[in-house]
């Protein structure tokens, strides 16, 4: 990679501060208030301010706001957060999607040499409307949208194909919920920690077979913020920066019917790109911790296979072996994951934040001792159309 003027870039990009709000029903706060709860924490931690870039001072150079307008029926929904993110009178960009994409954009902007520090914030109020009404809007409007193909219905189609192909049972998927809801007890931000049995998941209200209510990420509100910096600035701003050493992303076909839904072709490509950049040849052996975006329970099993953490059709066996639990050789979703509550635009970014906390040794009761390298995964679009994989490392 090169700077804007052609000078080779040798430094790394580090995360110097992360913050999350509690996740849940946060409708008593407006978007600005909710976002600033997270923004204020990362500013206090770094000593930076969000003043205008043309004045002298220790200011963040630019910001990236991740805010989906479809939840607010406003085409310029980022304007709701401009003031609290400091977007006035200095560079600001808007991403209408998961905050993880904003983190990737910040990395490229810093590596280009344009900025030394960037604030990224993602915020979402899912409780503003019925999620299903929003989710169906991503479908092609003439043939697919009239069928009411929201995330649950499309996920059910994918789950059936995946489960039938590999002999996966509902009990296997329910075990993901049991594990992650239990892990959430150690995460003070989690919305829905719980002590569940497999039978509790199986007996919950059926939504679209084989997806029951407890198989689904619960509706909630919240925000996540982080500050990224060039290597020199990162070492000035933090005693323990976490470095982003690999990023890969890939889109698959828009129409679910054009894909074999039991496969994760775009995830495999995204993971391969991130692994090559980070110098990883054996992810199961070389990663200490992972956060995987499981909006639906079966997806943790399927995405683990796409990430190369186990073979095709072996996600359920990986879970049953205990390898993905705290103390296992590849702990996954120790935060409780998305299935324990995290709003749509924040899910992937929160996964990056959680891995950063692990590698900085700040994960509290869910800490993986000696964790030095981790993976954060984000997904968007129907049936896992888009995937992003981020590899992070500590010194």
C-alpha positions as CSV (number, residue, x, y, z in Angstrom):
1,X,0.0,0.0,0.0
2,X,1.1,3.6,-0.6
3,X,0.4,7.0,0.7
4,X,-1.6,9.5,-1.3
5,X,1.7,10.9,-2.7
6,X,3.2,7.5,-3.5
7,X,5.3,7.1,-0.4
8,X,5.2,3.5,0.9
9,X,3.3,2.9,4.1
10,X,5.3,0.9,6.7
11,X,3.4,1.6,9.9
12,X,0.4,-0.3,11.3
13,X,-3.0,0.8,12.2
14,X,-4.1,0.3,15.8
15,X,-7.2,0.5,17.9
16,X,-6.5,2.7,20.8
17,X,-9.9,2.9,22.5
18,X,-13.3,1.1,22.3
19,X,-16.5,1.6,24.1
20,X,-20.0,0.1,23.9
21,X,-23.3,1.2,25.5
22,X,-25.5,-1.3,27.2
23,X,-27.7,-3.1,24.7
24,X,-31.4,-3.3,25.2
25,X,-34.5,-1.1,25.1
26,X,-32.8,2.4,25.0
27,X,-35.7,4.3,23.6
28,X,-35.5,6.9,26.4
29,X,-32.4,8.2,24.6
30,X,-32.3,9.8,21.2
31,X,-29.7,8.8,18.6
32,X,-27.3,11.6,19.6
33,X,-27.5,10.8,23.3
34,X,-27.0,7.1,22.7
35,X,-24.0,7.5,20.3
36,X,-22.4,10.0,22.6
37,X,-22.5,7.6,25.5
38,X,-19.9,5.6,23.6
39,X,-18.1,8.5,22.0
40,X,-17.5,10.3,25.3
41,X,-15.7,7.2,26.7
42,X,-13.2,6.8,23.9
43,X,-12.5,10.6,23.9
44,X,-11.8,10.5,27.7
45,X,-9.7,7.4,27.4
46,X,-7.4,9.0,24.7
47,X,-7.5,12.6,25.8
48,X,-8.6,13.6,22.3
49,X,-11.3,16.1,21.4
50,X,-13.7,16.4,18.5
51,X,-13.1,20.1,17.8
52,X,-12.7,21.5,14.2
53,X,-9.6,20.2,12.3
54,X,-8.5,23.7,11.3
55,X,-7.8,24.7,15.0
56,X,-4.7,23.8,16.9
57,X,-5.3,21.1,19.5
58,X,-5.3,17.4,20.1
59,X,-8.3,16.6,18.0
60,X,-9.5,13.5,16.1
61,X,-8.6,14.1,12.5
62,X,-11.8,12.7,10.9
63,X,-14.8,10.5,11.7
64,X,-16.9,7.8,10.1
65,X,-20.6,7.5,11.1
66,X,-22.3,4.1,10.5
67,X,-26.1,4.6,10.7
68,X,-28.7,2.9,8.5
69,X,-31.2,5.4,7.2
70,X,-33.9,2.8,6.6
71,X,-34.5,2.6,10.4
72,X,-35.2,6.3,10.6
73,X,-36.8,6.9,7.2
74,X,-34.3,9.7,6.6
75,X,-31.9,9.5,3.6
76,X,-29.2,11.4,5.5
77,X,-29.6,9.7,8.8
78,X,-25.9,10.4,9.7
79,X,-26.9,14.0,10.1
80,X,-28.4,12.9,13.4
81,X,-25.0,12.1,14.8
82,X,-22.9,14.8,13.1
83,X,-22.6,17.1,16.1
84,X,-21.7,14.4,18.7
85,X,-19.2,12.8,16.4
86,X,-17.6,16.1,15.5
87,X,-18.5,15.8,11.8
88,X,-19.0,19.6,11.4
89,X,-16.1,21.6,9.9
90,X,-13.9,18.5,9.4
91,X,-13.8,15.4,7.3
92,X,-16.7,13.0,7.8
93,X,-17.9,10.0,6.0
94,X,-21.2,8.0,6.2
95,X,-21.6,4.3,5.9
96,X,-25.1,2.9,5.6
97,X,-24.3,-0.4,7.1
98,X,-22.5,-2.3,9.9
99,X,-19.9,-0.4,11.8
100,X,-17.3,-3.1,11.0
101,X,-17.2,-1.7,7.4
102,X,-16.5,1.7,8.9
103,X,-13.6,0.2,10.8
104,X,-12.2,-1.2,7.5
105,X,-12.6,2.2,5.8
106,X,-10.8,3.9,8.7
107,X,-7.9,1.5,8.3
108,X,-7.5,2.3,4.5
109,X,-7.8,6.1,5.2
110,X,-5.0,5.9,7.8
111,X,-2.8,3.7,5.7
112,X,-3.3,6.2,2.8
113,X,-1.6,8.8,4.9
114,X,-4.6,11.1,4.8
115,X,-5.3,10.9,8.6
116,X,-3.6,9.8,11.8
117,X,-6.6,9.4,14.0
118,X,-10.2,8.5,13.0
119,X,-13.3,8.1,15.2
120,X,-15.8,5.4,14.1
121,X,-19.2,5.2,15.6
122,X,-22.2,2.9,14.9
123,X,-25.6,3.4,16.4
124,X,-29.0,1.8,15.9
125,X,-32.5,2.0,17.4
126,X,-34.1,-1.3,16.4
127,X,-37.1,-0.7,18.7
128,X,-38.3,2.2,16.5
129,X,-40.2,-0.1,14.3
130,X,-40.9,-3.8,13.6
131,X,-37.7,-5.4,12.4
132,X,-39.5,-7.6,9.8
133,X,-40.8,-4.5,8.0
134,X,-37.3,-3.2,7.6
135,X,-35.6,-6.5,6.7
136,X,-37.9,-7.3,3.8
137,X,-36.8,-4.0,2.1
138,X,-33.5,-5.5,1.1
139,X,-35.3,-8.0,-1.1
140,X,-35.9,-7.5,-4.8
141,X,-39.2,-5.6,-4.8
142,X,-41.3,-7.4,-7.5
143,X,-40.8,-11.1,-7.0
144,X,-39.2,-11.6,-3.5
145,X,-40.4,-8.8,-1.3
146,X,-44.1,-9.8,-1.6
147,X,-43.3,-13.1,0.0
148,X,-42.3,-11.4,3.3
149,X,-38.7,-12.7,3.1
150,X,-37.3,-11.1,6.3
151,X,-34.1,-12.3,7.9
152,X,-35.9,-15.1,9.8
153,X,-37.7,-16.5,6.8
154,X,-34.6,-16.4,4.6
155,X,-32.5,-17.8,7.4
156,X,-35.0,-20.7,7.7
157,X,-34.5,-21.5,4.1
158,X,-30.7,-21.5,4.5
159,X,-30.9,-23.4,7.7
160,X,-32.9,-26.2,6.1
161,X,-30.5,-26.5,3.2
162,X,-27.5,-26.5,5.5
163,X,-29.0,-28.9,8.1
164,X,-30.3,-31.3,5.5
165,X,-26.9,-31.4,3.7
166,X,-24.8,-32.1,6.7
167,X,-27.1,-33.9,9.1
168,X,-27.3,-31.0,11.6
169,X,-30.1,-31.1,14.1
170,X,-32.1,-28.4,15.8
171,X,-30.5,-29.5,19.1
172,X,-27.1,-28.6,17.6
173,X,-28.2,-25.1,16.8
174,X,-29.9,-24.7,20.1
175,X,-26.6,-25.5,21.8
176,X,-25.2,-22.3,20.3
177,X,-27.9,-20.3,22.1
178,X,-27.2,-22.1,25.4
179,X,-23.5,-21.5,25.2
180,X,-23.7,-17.8,24.1
181,X,-26.5,-16.8,26.5
182,X,-24.4,-18.4,29.4
183,X,-21.3,-16.5,28.2
184,X,-23.3,-13.2,28.3
185,X,-23.4,-13.4,32.1
186,X,-19.8,-12.2,32.0
187,X,-20.5,-9.3,29.7
188,X,-22.0,-6.2,31.4
189,X,-23.3,-4.8,28.1
190,X,-25.2,-7.9,27.1
191,X,-29.0,-7.5,26.8
192,X,-30.1,-11.1,27.2
193,X,-27.8,-13.3,29.4
194,X,-29.5,-16.5,30.4
195,X,-29.2,-20.0,31.9
196,X,-31.0,-22.1,29.3
197,X,-31.3,-25.7,28.4
198,X,-31.5,-27.0,24.8
199,X,-35.2,-27.8,25.5
200,X,-35.9,-24.2,26.3
201,X,-34.8,-23.2,22.9
202,X,-36.6,-26.0,21.1
203,X,-39.8,-25.3,23.0
204,X,-39.8,-21.5,22.3
205,X,-42.3,-20.1,19.8
206,X,-41.7,-21.4,16.3
207,X,-41.3,-18.5,13.8
208,X,-40.3,-20.3,10.6
209,X,-39.1,-23.9,10.8
210,X,-36.5,-24.7,12.0
211,X,-36.0,-21.2,13.5
212,X,-37.7,-20.6,16.9
213,X,-37.8,-17.4,18.8
214,X,-34.7,-18.1,21.0
215,X,-32.7,-19.0,17.8
216,X,-33.0,-15.3,16.8
217,X,-30.9,-12.3,17.8
218,X,-33.3,-10.2,20.0
219,X,-34.3,-6.7,19.1
220,X,-32.4,-4.0,20.9
221,X,-30.8,-0.6,20.7
222,X,-27.2,0.5,21.3
223,X,-24.0,2.1,20.1
224,X,-20.3,1.3,19.7
225,X,-17.4,3.7,19.2
226,X,-13.7,3.3,18.7
227,X,-10.7,5.4,17.8
228,X,-8.1,4.1,15.3
229,X,-4.7,5.6,14.8
230,X,-1.4,5.3,12.8
231,X,1.3,3.3,14.6
232,X,3.1,6.4,15.8
233,X,0.0,8.0,17.2
234,X,-1.3,4.7,18.6
235,X,1.7,4.3,20.7
236,X,1.3,7.8,22.0
237,X,-2.4,7.4,22.8
238,X,-2.4,4.0,24.3
239,X,-0.1,1.7,26.4
240,X,-1.7,-1.3,24.8
241,X,-2.9,-0.7,21.2
242,X,-4.4,-3.6,19.3
243,X,-3.3,-3.8,15.7
244,X,-5.4,-4.7,12.7
245,X,-3.2,-6.9,10.7
246,X,-5.7,-8.4,8.2
247,X,-9.0,-7.4,6.6
248,X,-11.0,-9.2,3.9
249,X,-14.5,-8.8,2.5
250,X,-16.5,-10.2,-0.3
251,X,-20.1,-10.0,-1.7
252,X,-21.9,-13.0,-3.1
253,X,-24.8,-12.9,-5.5
254,X,-27.7,-10.7,-4.5
255,X,-30.4,-13.3,-5.2
256,X,-30.4,-16.2,-2.7
257,X,-31.7,-18.5,-5.4
258,X,-28.5,-18.0,-7.4
259,X,-26.4,-19.6,-4.6
260,X,-26.1,-22.9,-2.8
261,X,-27.2,-21.7,0.6
262,X,-25.4,-24.5,2.4
263,X,-22.1,-23.0,1.3
264,X,-20.3,-19.8,2.4
265,X,-18.4,-18.9,-0.7
266,X,-18.1,-15.2,0.0
267,X,-17.0,-15.9,3.6
268,X,-14.3,-18.2,2.5
269,X,-12.9,-15.6,0.1
270,X,-13.1,-12.8,2.7
271,X,-11.4,-15.0,5.3
272,X,-8.7,-16.1,2.8
273,X,-7.9,-12.4,2.0
274,X,-7.7,-11.5,5.7
275,X,-5.6,-14.6,6.5
276,X,-3.1,-13.9,3.7
277,X,-2.7,-10.3,4.8
278,X,-2.1,-11.4,8.4
279,X,0.2,-14.3,7.6
280,X,-2.2,-16.9,8.9
281,X,-2.1,-20.4,7.3
282,X,-3.8,-22.4,10.0
283,X,-6.5,-20.3,11.7
284,X,-7.6,-23.0,14.2
285,X,-4.0,-23.1,15.5
286,X,-3.0,-19.5,15.1
287,X,-6.0,-17.7,16.5
288,X,-6.6,-17.4,20.3
289,X,-10.2,-16.1,20.3
290,X,-12.9,-15.3,17.8
291,X,-16.2,-13.3,17.7
292,X,-18.6,-14.5,15.0
293,X,-21.8,-12.6,14.0
294,X,-24.6,-15.2,14.5
295,X,-27.8,-13.3,13.9
296,X,-29.4,-16.8,13.9
297,X,-28.2,-19.7,16.0
298,X,-27.3,-22.1,13.1
299,X,-25.0,-19.4,11.6
300,X,-22.3,-19.8,14.2
301,X,-21.9,-23.4,13.1
302,X,-22.0,-22.5,9.4
303,X,-19.7,-19.4,9.7
304,X,-17.1,-21.4,11.7
305,X,-16.8,-23.7,8.7
306,X,-16.5,-20.8,6.3
307,X,-13.8,-19.3,8.5
308,X,-11.8,-22.5,8.2
309,X,-12.0,-23.2,12.0
310,X,-13.3,-26.7,11.1
311,X,-14.2,-28.7,8.1
312,X,-17.4,-28.5,6.1
313,X,-20.3,-29.8,8.1
314,X,-18.2,-30.0,11.3
315,X,-19.5,-26.9,13.0
316,X,-21.7,-28.9,15.3
317,X,-18.9,-31.3,16.2
318,X,-16.6,-28.3,16.9
319,X,-19.2,-26.9,19.4
320,X,-19.9,-30.3,21.0
321,X,-16.2,-30.8,21.6
322,X,-16.0,-27.8,23.9
323,X,-13.3,-26.2,21.7
324,X,-15.4,-23.0,21.4
325,X,-16.0,-22.5,25.1
326,X,-13.8,-20.5,27.5
327,X,-10.8,-22.7,28.1
328,X,-11.2,-24.4,24.7
329,X,-8.6,-24.0,21.9
330,X,-10.7,-21.6,19.9
331,X,-13.1,-19.8,22.2
332,X,-16.0,-18.2,20.2
333,X,-18.4,-15.5,21.2
334,X,-17.4,-15.2,24.8
335,X,-19.2,-11.9,24.8
336,X,-22.5,-13.7,24.3
337,X,-22.5,-12.9,20.7
338,X,-25.3,-11.3,18.7
339,X,-27.7,-13.9,19.9
340,X,-27.5,-12.3,23.4
341,X,-28.5,-8.9,22.0
342,X,-26.8,-6.4,19.8
343,X,-28.5,-4.1,17.2
344,X,-28.2,-4.6,13.5
345,X,-25.8,-1.8,12.5
346,X,-23.6,-2.5,15.6
347,X,-23.2,-6.3,15.5
348,X,-20.0,-6.6,13.4
349,X,-18.3,-3.6,15.0
350,X,-19.1,-4.9,18.5
351,X,-17.3,-8.1,17.5
352,X,-14.2,-6.1,16.7
353,X,-14.5,-4.2,20.0
354,X,-14.8,-7.5,21.9
355,X,-11.7,-9.0,20.3
356,X,-9.8,-5.8,21.0
357,X,-10.8,-6.0,24.7
358,X,-9.5,-9.6,24.8
359,X,-6.2,-8.8,23.2
360,X,-5.7,-5.7,25.5
361,X,-6.4,-8.0,28.5
362,X,-9.5,-6.0,29.4
363,X,-12.3,-8.6,29.0
364,X,-12.9,-9.2,32.7
365,X,-14.4,-12.5,33.7
366,X,-14.5,-13.6,30.0
367,X,-10.8,-13.0,29.4
368,X,-8.8,-15.6,27.5
369,X,-5.5,-15.7,29.3
370,X,-2.6,-14.9,27.0
371,X,-4.7,-14.0,24.0
372,X,-2.5,-12.4,21.4
373,X,-4.4,-12.8,18.1
374,X,-8.1,-12.9,17.4
375,X,-10.7,-12.7,14.6
376,X,-13.8,-10.6,14.3
377,X,-16.5,-11.5,11.7
378,X,-19.3,-9.3,10.3
379,X,-22.1,-10.3,8.0
380,X,-24.8,-8.4,6.1
381,X,-27.4,-9.1,3.4
382,X,-29.8,-11.9,2.6
383,X,-28.5,-15.4,3.7
384,X,-24.9,-14.1,4.4
385,X,-24.5,-12.2,1.1
386,X,-21.6,-10.0,2.5
387,X,-18.9,-11.1,4.9
388,X,-16.0,-9.2,6.4
389,X,-13.2,-10.8,8.4
390,X,-10.8,-8.7,10.6
391,X,-7.7,-10.1,12.2
392,X,-6.3,-8.3,15.2
393,X,-3.1,-8.8,17.2
394,X,-1.5,-7.3,20.3
395,X,2.3,-6.6,20.8
